[in-house]
Amino acid sequence: MTMLNLRYDFNNLMAERVGDHGITESELKALGPKLDAAAAAVEKNPPGFRKLPYNTKLADEVDALASEIAERCDNFVVVGIGGSALGNIALHSALNHPEYNHLIRPPRRGPRLFVPDNVDPDRIAALLDAVDLENTVFNVITKSGGTAETMSEFLVFREALIKKLGPERAAEHIVITTDPEKGELREIVRKYGYASLPIPPDVGGRWSVLSAVGLLSAAVTGIDIHELLKGAAEMDAVCKKSKNLWENPALTGAALHYLMDKAKGKNIQVMMPYSHALRDVADWFRQLWAESLGKRVNRAGKIVHCGQTPEKAVGATDQHSVMQLYIEGPFDKVVTFLTVDEFHAKVAIPHAFPEYAAVKYLGGHTMNELINAEARATELALTQSGKPNCAIRLKKVDERTVGALLYLLEMQTAYAGELYDINAYDQPGVELGKVNTYALMGRNGFEAKRREVEQASKADPRWVVKA
């Protein structure tokens, strides 16, 4: 994996390192036929996200629109939720300055970026307080065009723009990213002439970070989206090249995490980045892994209730919160570390207070050494406690490597879906909550459902404690 400056280290998942809680070579060998079938299925019927790294025409279109937006505004707001927001946040955190919005321009490379990713009224009102609408563009992202959270924000921001700028000028401050043909939001684009970008019909939200969903906000803030796609394409080539378990890191990751769940009872998957830049990759992956693999039934309709629960921890911060549980608590977790060899900055720790042993030893080292020493020490502590863990190690964090990392995790998830024999591309559980929301908010056609929901959700006062 040196070609991509990325390596996936599975040593501490193996039985020879963590004993009975690890995977044996014989267990991996027994999975062989199922693995072959999983790899073949993903090649025979490639999921829609596999086309995205090769769509350089779209990248050119996005770059052109991004340049035009960046020239005329100083604030760019992503109006989306879940898969229409988490990828944007992950790319921004990984590839822009950690204090990007606080920098003057330049060195800030483009407009400030805001991604509310929720409908909390205080957050929405505060955002309107913070931006000058005259210098703000809103990117409304929803493939279906029916996402209640996104459409409600769209209505609020559109109304604010109209009051400030008038209807014609307001339209110039809105870009719609949605299905290319279907949905009410596409109809709104046609009727009102908003600028728009397409979301491929066969790419669901959590798989869409390398589509226009994630690319526009990235390009607006100065990220090289062509390099991002290049890294993803290179990882795709690695996955296509071999069905050999130890030559395809995504297949290996899927196999070992599947066995950790099904054979070893590790039904919690913790992603722990030792990098501020990668901390939001863990949030993006949490949705990808949970929504794709957490299913009630398999493809045959059998009730299986499968999937690992993904969690996020941040190193070294969470060594001081949850690591006590991870090391001495139940044997129900597998931890994936994200580490970086070469950070963008090098921060030296000065010599001071030589008379104090608790301080003296730090002088002459760097923060770079310290954070990686803490990662290494934590990996070892887990391993010594028999707690399985693995690590994805990046040489550096740049567009190409991040593109490869995100694509690796998508492919791992796709392979895992085949191993579990479930549909990794739907989310029926999420849809139930959406329907209940439509009913409670008075959407036409959901009147009977509203009565049902109101009755079912009534609280019994016997079980309510008032303070």
Secondary structure per residue as TSV (DSSP state, phi and psi in degrees):
chain	resnum	aa	ss	phi	psi
A	1	M	-	360.0	9.3
A	2	T	G	-63.7	-27.1
A	3	M	G	-54.9	-37.1
A	4	L	G	-101.9	7.9
A	5	N	T	56.6	38.0
A	6	L	E	-146.0	136.0
A	7	R	E	-140.2	143.8
A	8	Y	E	-111.7	111.2
A	9	D	E	-101.5	111.7
A	10	F	-	-103.9	8.3
A	11	N	G	-50.4	-45.3
A	12	N	G	-83.8	10.7
A	13	L	G	-96.9	-9.6
A	14	M	B	-89.4	150.4
A	15	A	H	-60.7	-31.6
A	16	E	H	-66.2	-16.1
A	17	R	H	-101.7	-41.2
A	18	V	H	-118.9	14.2
A	19	G	G	69.9	-140.7
A	20	D	G	-62.6	-19.0
A	21	H	G	-88.4	2.6
A	22	G	S	-105.3	171.7
A	23	I	B	-91.2	138.9
A	24	T	-	-97.6	159.4
A	25	E	H	-61.8	-34.8
A	26	S	H	-67.2	-35.4
A	27	E	H	-66.1	-40.1
A	28	L	H	-65.1	-41.7
A	29	K	H	-63.3	-39.9
A	30	A	H	-64.7	-26.5
A	31	L	T	-79.4	-8.6
A	32	G	H	-46.4	-55.7
A	33	P	H	-59.7	-39.4
A	34	K	H	-67.3	-37.3
A	35	L	H	-65.1	-43.4
A	36	D	H	-59.3	-42.8
A	37	A	H	-65.4	-38.8
A	38	A	H	-64.2	-46.1
A	39	A	H	-63.2	-41.6
A	40	A	H	-65.3	-39.1
A	41	A	H	-64.5	-40.8
A	42	V	H	-70.7	-25.6
A	43	E	H	-82.9	-39.4
A	44	K	H	-69.0	-42.5
A	45	N	S	-122.9	74.0
A	46	P	-	-62.8	129.1
A	47	P	-	-63.9	157.4
A	48	G	G	-57.3	-32.5
A	49	F	G	-64.6	-17.7
A	50	R	G	-71.1	-17.5
A	51	K	G	-79.9	-22.6
A	52	L	G	-60.9	-39.5
A	53	P	G	-63.4	-16.9
A	54	Y	G	-101.3	2.3
A	55	N	-	-88.5	69.8
A	56	T	H	-70.6	-25.1
A	57	K	H	-62.9	-44.3
A	58	L	H	-63.0	-41.5
A	59	A	H	-59.6	-39.6
A	60	D	H	-63.2	-43.1
A	61	E	H	-63.3	-43.0
A	62	V	H	-64.5	-43.7
A	63	D	H	-58.6	-42.4
A	64	A	H	-63.9	-45.7
A	65	L	H	-65.1	-40.6
A	66	A	H	-62.4	-40.4
A	67	S	H	-62.6	-41.7
A	68	E	H	-65.6	-41.5
A	69	I	H	-65.6	-46.0
A	70	A	H	-62.3	-30.1
A	71	E	H	-71.8	-27.0
A	72	R	H	-114.9	1.8
A	73	C	-	-140.6	162.7
A	74	D	S	-120.9	1.6
A	75	N	E	-138.7	134.1
A	76	F	E	-127.5	121.3
A	77	V	E	-113.0	122.3
A	78	V	E	-87.7	117.6
A	79	V	E	-103.2	90.7
A	80	G	-	-163.5	173.4
A	81	I	-	-145.1	151.3
A	82	G	G	62.4	-122.4
A	83	G	G	-65.1	-13.5
A	84	S	G	-97.4	14.5
A	85	A	T	-143.9	-41.7
A	86	L	H	-64.0	-37.2
A	87	G	H	-66.7	-39.6
A	88	N	H	-59.9	-44.7
A	89	I	H	-64.3	-43.4
A	90	A	H	-62.0	-44.0
A	91	L	H	-64.0	-43.6
A	92	H	H	-62.3	-48.1
A	93	S	H	-63.4	-39.5
A	94	A	H	-72.8	-37.0
A	95	L	H	-117.6	-1.6
A	96	N	S	-115.2	165.3
A	97	H	-	-55.4	137.8
A	98	P	T	-56.8	-26.6
A	99	E	T	-113.7	38.1
A	100	Y	G	-49.5	-52.5
A	101	N	G	-66.0	-19.1
A	102	H	G	-92.6	-7.5
A	103	L	S	-79.6	152.3
A	104	I	-	-78.8	167.7
A	105	R	T	-117.9	118.1
A	106	P	T	-72.6	168.1
A	107	P	T	-79.4	-11.4
A	108	R	S	-57.2	133.5
A	109	R	-	-85.0	-9.2
A	110	G	S	-169.0	-164.9
A	111	P	S	-60.3	155.0
A	112	R	E	-63.7	147.3
A	113	L	E	-113.9	131.7
A	114	F	E	-127.4	131.9
A	115	V	-	-132.5	90.0
A	116	P	-	-60.0	-40.1
A	117	D	-	53.2	30.8
A	118	N	S	-173.0	172.1
A	119	V	-	-115.8	24.2
A	120	D	-	-58.4	121.4
A	121	P	H	-62.2	-35.3
A	122	D	H	-65.0	-38.7
A	123	R	H	-66.8	-43.4
A	124	I	H	-65.8	-44.4
A	125	A	H	-63.4	-39.9
A	126	A	H	-65.3	-37.0
A	127	L	H	-63.5	-42.6
A	128	L	H	-65.0	-30.0
A	129	D	H	-69.0	-30.6
A	130	A	H	-88.9	-19.9
A	131	V	S	-113.7	148.3
A	132	D	-	-89.1	111.8
A	133	L	G	-59.0	-29.1
A	134	E	G	-59.7	-28.2
A	135	N	G	-117.6	32.1
A	136	T	E	-129.7	138.1
A	137	V	E	-118.7	135.9
A	138	F	E	-107.9	127.2
A	139	N	E	-105.6	104.4
A	140	V	E	-87.5	119.9
A	141	I	E	-123.6	112.9
A	142	T	-	-161.2	124.2
A	143	K	S	-68.4	-43.3
A	144	S	S	-73.4	-29.5
A	145	G	S	77.6	5.4
A	146	G	-	-121.2	11.2
A	147	T	-	-70.1	115.9
A	148	A	H	-58.4	-42.8
A	149	E	H	-63.4	-47.4
A	150	T	H	-67.3	-44.6
A	151	M	H	-68.3	-33.5
A	152	S	H	-66.6	-42.3
A	153	E	H	-63.1	-41.1
A	154	F	H	-55.8	-46.7
A	155	L	H	-62.7	-40.9
A	156	V	H	-65.9	-48.5
A	157	F	H	-69.6	-37.0
A	158	R	H	-63.0	-44.7
A	159	E	H	-61.6	-41.1
A	160	A	H	-63.5	-40.6
A	161	L	H	-64.5	-43.6
A	162	I	H	-62.6	-42.4
A	163	K	H	-63.3	-35.3
A	164	K	H	-83.8	-40.3
A	165	L	H	-117.6	-13.8
A	166	G	-	89.2	157.2
A	167	P	H	-61.5	-39.9
A	168	E	H	-68.7	-48.9
A	169	R	H	-69.5	-31.0
A	170	A	H	-59.4	-39.9
A	171	A	H	-60.8	-28.6
A	172	E	T	-71.8	-10.8
A	173	H	T	-105.9	15.5
A	174	I	E	-128.3	131.1
A	175	V	E	-124.1	129.8
A	176	I	E	-105.1	132.1
A	177	T	E	-119.1	113.2
A	178	T	E	-156.7	-176.0
A	179	D	-	-56.3	140.4
A	180	P	S	-68.3	-20.8
A	181	E	S	-127.9	-42.3
A	182	K	-	-102.0	166.9
A	183	G	S	96.6	154.0
A	184	E	H	-67.8	-28.8
A	185	L	H	-69.4	-35.8
A	186	R	H	-64.9	-37.5
A	187	E	H	-63.5	-38.7
A	188	I	H	-63.5	-40.3
A	189	V	H	-59.2	-46.5
A	190	R	H	-63.4	-41.4
A	191	K	H	-74.0	-38.1
A	192	Y	H	-107.8	-3.2
A	193	G	-	73.2	26.3
A	194	Y	-	-68.0	147.4
A	195	A	E	-62.3	145.4
A	196	S	E	-149.7	159.1
A	197	L	E	-132.3	151.9
A	198	P	E	-92.7	148.4
A	199	I	-	-109.1	123.4
A	200	P	-	-55.2	134.3
A	201	P	T	-59.0	-27.0
A	202	D	T	-97.3	18.6
A	203	V	-	-122.0	112.7
A	204	G	-	-76.3	165.0
A	205	G	G	-53.6	-47.3
A	206	R	G	-70.6	-13.1
A	207	W	G	-102.3	6.8
A	208	S	-	-102.2	9.2
A	209	V	T	-59.1	-30.0
A	210	L	T	-94.7	11.7
A	211	S	S	-98.6	-171.2
A	212	A	H	-57.4	-23.1
A	213	V	H	-55.0	-49.6
A	214	G	H	-95.8	-24.5
A	215	L	H	-72.8	-35.1
A	216	L	H	-65.4	-50.5
A	217	S	H	-63.4	-33.5
A	218	A	H	-63.7	-49.1
A	219	A	H	-65.6	-39.2
A	220	V	H	-59.2	-34.5
A	221	T	T	-93.3	10.9
A	222	G	T	94.1	7.9
A	223	I	-	-76.5	139.6
A	224	D	-	-80.6	96.1
A	225	I	H	-73.0	-24.3
A	226	H	H	-67.0	-40.0
A	227	E	H	-67.5	-36.5
A	228	L	H	-59.3	-48.6
A	229	L	H	-67.1	-34.5
A	230	K	H	-61.0	-44.4
A	231	G	H	-61.8	-41.1
A	232	A	H	-64.7	-41.8
A	233	A	H	-63.9	-38.2
A	234	E	H	-66.4	-37.9
A	235	M	H	-68.2	-37.3
A	236	D	H	-59.9	-41.1
A	237	A	H	-63.3	-38.7
A	238	V	H	-62.6	-42.9
A	239	C	H	-69.0	-36.8
A	240	K	H	-71.7	-30.5
A	241	K	H	-63.4	-37.9
A	242	S	-	-145.9	141.3
A	243	K	-	-94.0	-1.4
A	244	N	-	-64.2	127.3
A	245	L	T	-53.9	-40.1
A	246	W	T	-95.0	12.2
A	247	E	T	-117.0	-9.6
A	248	N	-	-120.1	96.1
A	249	P	H	-62.1	-31.8
A	250	A	H	-69.0	-39.8
A	251	L	H	-67.2	-41.4
A	252	T	H	-62.5	-44.6
A	253	G	H	-61.1	-41.8
A	254	A	H	-63.9	-45.2
A	255	A	H	-61.6	-48.0
A	256	L	H	-70.7	-37.4
A	257	H	H	-70.9	-34.9
A	258	Y	H	-62.3	-46.5
A	259	L	H	-66.7	-36.4
A	260	M	H	-58.1	-39.7
A	261	D	H	-74.5	-57.1
A	262	K	H	-78.6	-33.6
A	263	A	T	-99.9	-25.4
A	264	K	T	-118.2	-0.1
A	265	G	-	71.1	23.0
A	266	K	-	-92.7	87.1
A	267	N	-	-95.5	12.0
A	268	I	E	-123.9	128.7
A	269	Q	E	-116.1	112.4
A	270	V	E	-100.6	126.6
A	271	M	E	-102.9	127.1
A	272	M	E	-129.8	92.1
A	273	P	E	-75.8	132.0
A	274	Y	S	-99.7	60.3
A	275	S	S	-168.2	123.6
A	276	H	G	-59.7	-36.1
A	277	A	G	-63.0	-30.0
A	278	L	G	-101.8	2.9
A	279	R	H	-62.0	-34.4
A	280	D	H	-84.0	-12.6
A	281	V	H	-60.9	-35.0
A	282	A	H	-64.2	-37.9
A	283	D	H	-67.1	-42.4
A	284	W	H	-61.7	-45.0
A	285	F	H	-66.8	-33.3
A	286	R	H	-58.0	-44.6
A	287	Q	H	-65.5	-45.4
A	288	L	H	-57.5	-50.1
A	289	W	H	-70.6	-42.2
A	290	A	H	-71.3	-49.8
A	291	E	H	-72.9	-27.4
A	292	S	H	-80.5	-40.0
A	293	L	H	-105.8	-15.5
A	294	G	-	-81.8	91.0
A	295	K	E	-129.7	144.8
A	296	R	E	-76.2	-39.7
A	297	V	E	-126.0	155.3
A	298	N	-	-90.9	-172.8
A	299	R	T	-67.1	-21.8
A	300	A	T	-86.3	-0.8
A	301	G	S	87.1	4.3
A	302	K	-	-77.9	137.0
A	303	I	E	-71.1	122.2
A	304	V	E	-127.3	-25.2
A	305	H	E	44.5	61.1
A	306	C	E	-101.1	169.5
A	307	G	-	120.1	145.7
A	308	Q	-	-89.7	146.6
A	309	T	E	-85.5	114.7
A	310	P	E	-85.1	137.9
A	311	E	E	-129.7	162.1
A	312	K	E	-117.8	135.1
A	313	A	-	-134.5	155.6
A	314	V	-	-123.6	126.0
A	315	G	T	-91.9	144.3
A	316	A	T	-88.6	-1.1
A	317	T	G	-49.0	-50.8
A	318	D	G	-83.8	2.2
A	319	Q	G	-62.5	-23.8
A	320	H	G	-102.1	16.8
A	321	S	T	-137.4	-65.9
A	322	V	T	-101.5	-10.8
A	323	M	H	-64.1	-31.1
A	324	Q	H	-55.5	-44.7
A	325	L	H	-65.6	-44.7
A	326	Y	H	-62.0	-36.8
A	327	I	H	-83.7	-41.7
A	328	E	H	-109.8	-5.5
A	329	G	S	-85.4	-159.9
A	330	P	-	-61.5	153.9
A	331	F	S	-87.0	59.8
A	332	D	-	-121.0	11.0
A	333	K	E	-126.7	152.7
A	334	V	E	-127.3	133.4
A	335	V	E	-108.3	132.8
A	336	T	E	-111.7	114.9
A	337	F	E	-86.8	144.3
A	338	L	E	-114.4	119.9
A	339	T	E	-126.4	159.5
A	340	V	E	-128.7	129.0
A	341	D	E	-75.2	-48.4
A	342	E	E	-120.1	107.0
A	343	F	-	-79.5	160.7
A	344	H	S	-66.6	-38.0
A	345	A	-	-107.9	155.4
A	346	K	-	-123.8	118.5
A	347	V	-	-113.7	112.7
A	348	A	B	-79.3	143.6
A	349	I	-	-98.0	116.5
A	350	P	-	-74.2	157.5
A	351	H	-	-75.3	135.4
A	352	A	-	-166.3	158.2
A	353	F	-	48.5	55.4
A	354	P	T	-63.2	-16.2
A	355	E	T	-78.3	-7.1
A	356	Y	-	-112.8	117.0
A	357	A	H	-62.9	-31.6
A	358	A	H	-71.2	-11.6
A	359	V	H	-116.2	-37.4
A	360	K	H	-54.0	-44.1
A	361	Y	T	-66.1	-20.2
A	362	L	T	-75.5	-32.9
A	363	G	T	-59.7	137.9
A	364	G	T	92.3	-11.0
A	365	H	-	-95.5	-174.2
A	366	T	B	-127.2	160.0
A	367	M	H	-60.7	-31.6
A	368	N	H	-60.0	-48.3
A	369	E	H	-62.3	-41.2
A	370	L	H	-64.2	-48.4
A	371	I	H	-66.4	-35.8
A	372	N	H	-75.6	-30.9
A	373	A	H	-65.2	-38.8
A	374	E	H	-66.6	-38.9
A	375	A	H	-62.1	-47.9
A	376	R	H	-62.0	-43.3
A	377	A	H	-64.3	-37.9
A	378	T	H	-71.5	-41.2
A	379	E	H	-55.7	-45.6
A	380	L	H	-66.3	-41.9
A	381	A	H	-61.0	-42.9
A	382	L	H	-62.3	-45.5
A	383	T	H	-62.6	-43.8
A	384	Q	H	-63.8	-22.6
A	385	S	T	-92.8	5.0
A	386	G	T	76.7	18.6
A	387	K	-	-99.3	116.3
A	388	P	-	-66.3	141.8
A	389	N	E	-155.2	157.3
A	390	C	E	-140.2	175.4
A	391	A	E	-147.0	136.2
A	392	I	E	-102.5	117.5
A	393	R	E	-109.7	119.3
A	394	L	E	-100.3	135.4
A	395	K	E	-64.7	-42.7
A	396	K	E	-154.5	166.4
A	397	V	-	-105.4	104.5
A	398	D	-	-141.2	177.6
A	399	E	H	-57.2	-46.7
A	400	R	H	-63.8	-43.8
A	401	T	H	-70.2	-39.4
A	402	V	H	-66.3	-40.7
A	403	G	H	-57.6	-42.7
A	404	A	H	-65.4	-41.7
A	405	L	H	-62.7	-48.9
A	406	L	H	-62.4	-41.1
A	407	Y	H	-68.6	-38.7
A	408	L	H	-55.4	-46.6
A	409	L	H	-68.9	-33.4
A	410	E	H	-65.7	-44.9
A	411	M	H	-66.3	-39.3
A	412	Q	H	-57.9	-42.0
A	413	T	H	-67.4	-40.4
A	414	A	H	-63.0	-45.1
A	415	Y	H	-63.0	-41.9
A	416	A	H	-61.4	-38.0
A	417	G	H	-58.5	-39.2
A	418	E	H	-67.6	-39.9
A	419	L	H	-64.4	-39.3
A	420	Y	H	-76.8	-13.4
A	421	D	T	59.4	47.4
A	422	I	S	-126.4	168.1
A	423	N	-	-83.8	108.4
A	424	A	T	-82.9	3.7
A	425	Y	T	-118.0	4.2
A	426	D	-	-115.4	178.0
A	427	Q	-	-153.8	63.7
A	428	P	H	-61.0	-30.6
A	429	G	H	-65.1	-37.2
A	430	V	H	-66.3	-38.5
A	431	E	H	-62.1	-34.7
A	432	L	H	-61.2	-44.2
A	433	G	H	-63.4	-37.5
A	434	K	H	-62.6	-43.8
A	435	V	H	-62.3	-43.0
A	436	N	H	-62.3	-37.2
A	437	T	H	-65.7	-44.8
A	438	Y	H	-54.6	-43.5
A	439	A	H	-64.2	-47.5
A	440	L	H	-66.4	-27.1
A	441	M	T	-92.0	4.1
A	442	G	T	80.6	28.6
A	443	R	-	-68.6	138.0
A	444	N	T	-57.8	138.6
A	445	G	T	92.5	-4.5
A	446	F	-	-117.7	25.1
A	447	E	H	-64.9	-44.6
A	448	A	H	-65.4	-40.2
A	449	K	H	-62.2	-36.5
A	450	R	H	-62.4	-44.6
A	451	R	H	-61.5	-40.6
A	452	E	H	-63.7	-45.4
A	453	V	H	-65.8	-43.4
A	454	E	H	-64.1	-37.6
A	455	Q	H	-69.7	-44.3
A	456	A	H	-70.2	-26.2
A	457	S	T	-99.4	8.2
A	458	K	-	-65.7	133.9
A	459	A	-	-85.3	133.7
A	460	D	-	-79.8	117.6
A	461	P	G	-60.0	-18.4
A	462	R	G	-63.4	-27.0
A	463	W	G	-110.0	22.6
A	464	V	-	-115.1	124.6
A	465	V	-	-104.1	121.6
A	466	K	-	-97.0	140.3
A	467	A	-	-108.7	360.0
